[in-house]
Amino acid sequence: MTTRAVVAGCGHYLPERVVENAEFEKTLDTSDSWIRTRSGIERRHFAAEDETTSQMAVNASRAALADAGLTAQDIDAVIVATSTADLTFPSAATMVQAGLGMEKGFAFDVQAVCAGFIYALANANALIVSGQASRVLVIGSETFSRILDWNDRSTCVLFGDGAGALILEAQEGDGTVEDRGVLSTDLNSDGRHKDILYVDGGVSTRNTGHLRMEGKEVFRHAVEKLAQTATTALGKLGLTGADVDWVVPHQANIRIIAGTAKKLGLPMENVVVTVQDHGNTSAASIPLALSVGKAEGKIKTGDLVVTEAIGGGLAWGAVVLRW
Ligand code: UT7
């Protein structure tokens, strides 16, 4: 028997305020048509002024707990993937713990920017297979609207806010690729590329800063590295793109999503796409897409799912799981 980290439930939360591309035409030299054709984004949600990353994470977690038929007392670890925590410390995860009324377990944040949820999933899986936790709440939650430069048309039109949550629980499997749960992971980073996507401020530089990106450069790395990491994660199992039911990619740009699917030999019918409605929500984009994909009846029990993401660092990776 092999211990597997199996998805017990998922959920998401999106802030009420929806901003259509056309809104940006009022303040910037941009157009709905440029944003749509270059990125695939049509609209995004922005958090209210007093709405925080941990509050959104709590809302998504409540939805995931309801989906799983569990209560917060059934959870023994909370991981929040975020680059936009409410405060410098404590972690957003401990705030979620308190927000859900948990009185036991442990909680911590993971910061790998847009790849954060992949890193969090891999860590949750490691905690479960090593016996350190039996039910882990894994959340991606971001308020990127707080770090956008509203005068920079090349970045501020691309991002949005939101949260998604997954509950992984320990179940025994046969040790084959037919098992439900996380089957393989592949994590990578290369700090030599830190200057093509970063925030120009932080705690030790005394200002919050704004997101800066050399979009074309990131794009170039993205398609190649995403296809490579997904192929590596599948290869560890002796599988290829042909075995995959659903690719659930980081939702940054429809052209990156399509380019990666093509390299994996998969038609777009096998890809969950939410970028048109959410924009790039960084670490929240994959759990949001998983939750929407399930709610739309696409992802079903037993399906082989590949998730992949890349972001600042650069940091990138993939997780293969059977839903
Ligand atoms: O989540 C982390 C990972 N991030 C990503 O994966 C993002 C990766 N990059 C991208 O998605 C794309 O590179 C962008 C959507 C950011 C940009 O698309 P692009 O096709 O690479 O465009 P570009 O940066 O080469 O810009 C083309 C033109 C430029 O004008 P010139 O120099 O050709 O005259 C830009 O100034 O488009 C201009 N431009 C805009 N025009 C209208 C840039 N932003 C805008 C805008 N509206 N919002």
Residues whose N, C-alpha, C, O or C-beta is under 5 A from the ligand:
A	BS01	UT7	D29 T30 S31 W34 R38 S39 C114 R153 S154 V157 G215 K216 V218 F219 A222 A252 N253 N280 I310 G311
